[in-house]
Structure formats: structure tokens, C-alpha cells
Amino acid sequence: MPDVRRAARALAYASLALGPLLAGAGPTAASEDDTTILNTGKTILSQPFAYPTGAPAKVTVSVITLKPGDERGWHKHEVPLLGYVLDGELTIDFGKLRTKVFRKGDAFVEAIDTAHNGRNLGKEDVRLLAVFMGADGSDNTARPSGPPPQ
């Protein structure tokens, strides 16, 4: 259980650091004006998720930009990933499972160990804040072997 506590603590620190970025303002004290963006224990495919164990927690924060027509290619995540759409409209294709669309201001926990392809089908750039909640030595993103799901 110590690894889960370490991951939770790292996520809490990342949340504190990212709060001003998500709000678009400088540091603020907690107040009744705070807005919860996402509160879930499940991914966008209703999978429960758990933090990796067996290694020290590692949080990686990235801003991913997709130009109109761009796509990420089929890939999967073996660690929890929090996504927050900063700009544009992101379409995530899970093949036969379904397609989900997220717009500016939407937050989600990405599917775990499920192949998918993020695409920008819109006319403006998509900017996605991605917070990977992994462990030291774990891959945040992996290319699946074999063809994508149909």
C-alpha cells in the first residue's frame, strides 16, 4: 500500500501545481468558488483504475497539440492518464468499442490498456493537458501489437 499512498501524494502535489494553469490564474486560496473539473474512480470506458505498484510513483505532465487533421496513431496507456482539453475538440476512437468527443474544458481519465486513436477532426488546434500517473520505469504510452480494433 505504500506505493499507492506515494502515487496519491504525487498526484496531490501535481494537482496543486496544475490548479493555477487549469484556472488560468495565479495561486489562490481554497474557497467556495473552487470548481471541481472531474471526480471519478473510472475511466471513460467505465474501467476502475489503480496506480501502478512496485516502483516509486512518477507523475508526467505534458501538453499535446494536434493540428487540424492530425492523429496520434493507435496506442494504449498502461497507467492512469488524466486528460483536460485546453483548446479545440478531441475525438478518441476506440474502434468497435465506440468513439468519444471531448471539447475545451472537458476532463476525463483515459481508458487503460485499451487501443485507441486521438484525432483532431476540427478546424482549430487541439491542446490537451495530459497528466500520466505512473511509476518510475513504466511506459506512459505503448503501441499495441497487431492491427487496431475494428
Residue, then its C-alpha position, 0 to 999 in steps of 0.5 A: m500500500p505504500d506505493v499507492r499512498r506515494a502515487a496519491r501524494a504525487l498526484a496531490y502535489a501535481s494537482l496543486a501545481l496544475g490548479p493555477l494553469l487549469a484556472g488560468a490564474g495565479p495561486t489562490a486560496a481554497s474557497e467556495d468558488d473552487t470548481t471541481i473539473l472531474n471526480t471519478g474512480k473510472t475511466i471513460l470506458s467505465q474501467p476502475f483504475a489503480y496506480p501502478t505498484g512496485a516502483p516509486a510513483k512518477v507523475t508526467v505532465s505534458v501538453i499535446t497539440l494536434k493540428p487540424g487533421d492530425e492523429r496520434g496513431w493507435h496506442k494504449h496507456e498502461v497507467p492512469l492518464l488524466g486528460y483536460v482539453l485546453d483548446g479545440e475538440l478531441t475525438i478518441d476512437f476506440g474502434k468497435l468499442r465506440t468513439k468519444v468527443f471531448r471539447k475545451g474544458d472537458a476532463f476525463v481519465e483515459a481508458i487503460d490498456t485499451a487501443h485507441n486513436g486521438r484525432n483532431l477532426g476540427k478546424e482549430d488546434v487541439r491542446l490537451l493537458a495530459v497528466f500520466m500517473g505512473a511509476d518510475g520505469s513504466d511506459n506512459t504510452a505503448r503501441p499495441s501489437g497487431p492491427p487496431p480494433q475494428 
